[in-house]
Amino acid sequence: MKIGIVGCAGRMGQMLLKTILATDGAEIGGGSEHGRSEYLDKDLSVLIGASEPLGLKITADARALFEACDVVIDFTVPMATVNHAGLAAETGTALVIGTTGMDKEQIAVVDAAAQKTVIMRAGNMSVGINLLMGLVEQISGILDNSFDIEIVEMHHHHKVDAPSGTALMLGEAAASGRGVDLDSVSDRGRDGITGARTAGDIGFASLRGGDVVGEHTVIFAGEGERIEITHKAASRALFANGAVRAAQWCVDQPPGHYDMKDVLGLK
Ligand code: NAD
């Protein structure tokens, strides 16, 4: 199975190339970058420190990459991902999306592509976070509004979007457990004289610093007791492993929109 990587020179792109090389039954189908990338026309091997060339040049021609591959993995930026979803629909190539920070309109465009091909999108590809989401939904359904839910996340200083896609997914899980819409209870970016906390709100706090790969804690704070559940990602490898697993799963599915719970059989 040929897997293409758009945004192959990125932190996740490089990890994905290494993961595919180490995965039985998977083959690198090529890699693309944006038109101003310093890596264009270089062999993909320069990105992973391989001694032998892979015989595949980094291209800005994303359409050609989609046409050459069975499935493409995308960890880039929202605007590029919207474009890639269009190419997936036009070429019929399955697309695995890890990009976070997309707004509702961008998500709608991406979801529309799922009418023509397989679109698998997840703000976090790790098994542990997807299990955590199930636990958060369950606990939120049991505890009433006397328990305040706060979601704290920390990531490396390069990250451009906040709260993280994973924090928002955990917020959705908590809101779903309480039977409410996250948009109506979400409390983000507190600063200054905010007034007292509203019961039932789901709060978010984002920390940025150093090389932290990704840490998420969901806090259920009640009177006299507090439950905290934390997930810590030690390496990007777990996201890359999840994405490659998803890519292998995607090629056997009919067109449609899927997430990591489908891939892991958690639905
Ligand atoms: P990064 O900045 O290191 O990599 C992004 C890459 O995309 C860069 O190489 C950039 O040049 C490239 N790119 C930008 N526009 C492009 C275009 N039009 N065509 C092709 N390539 C293009 O970022 P990163 O740390 O690898 O993260 C990428 C995204 O993945 C972010 O949104 C991040 O939040 C998300 N992420 C998701 C998960 C998950 O499990 N879902 C895990 C880690 C990161």
Boltz pocket constraint, residues with backbone or C-beta under 6 A from the ligand:
constraints:
  - pocket:
      binder: B
      contacts: [[A, 6], [A, 7], [A, 8], [A, 9], [A, 10], [A, 11], [A, 12], [A, 13], [A, 32], [A, 33], [A, 34], [A, 35], [A, 37], [A, 74], [A, 75], [A, 76], [A, 77], [A, 80], [A, 97], [A, 98], [A, 99], [A, 100], [A, 101], [A, 122], [A, 123], [A, 124], [A, 125], [A, 126], [A, 165], [A, 239]]
      max_distance: 6.0
